[in-house]
């Protein structure tokens, strides 16, 4: 329980930085999350400079799981409306089934806006957690108010790790 409170405090602390204008990568999000025995997730992200975004995600999987890391946006000369990124971070899960594992993840992805209301995010990564697994995820975010959007996503995992589904709300700062 103590670690869960620390994880939530870390995610909330990341959100204390405010942006001068609304930014798709400075947000807090939460909702329903289906992975193993999980029910909910809370996620936050903050852009610290034009290329670097820090993020954290907490879920109630087992006792809890936590991802803390960042995305570094790079220009590979692709179209103006596609942003590519490299990602790196730490992962942790703790709880029943004698799970108390900490790992690292690394990967790459892209994001694009279809129009002023919708964003599509795709990433692939390798995580050393739970004896290591690859995953590919896709998320769609649709803004139905100035700073509020719906968020749905699906992640396919390898090595017998359950796939992940999320449905939630995102508030952009």
Buried (B, 14 or more C-beta within 10 A) or exposed (E): EEEBEEBBEBBEEBBEEEEEEEBBBBBBBBBEBBBBEBEBBBBBBBBEEEEBBBBBBBBBBBBBBBBBBBBBBEEEEEEEEEBBBBBEBBBBBBBEEEBEBEBEBEBBBBBBBEEEEBBBBEBBBBBBBBEEBBBBBBBBBBBEEEEEBBBBBBBEBEEEBEEBBBEBBBBBB
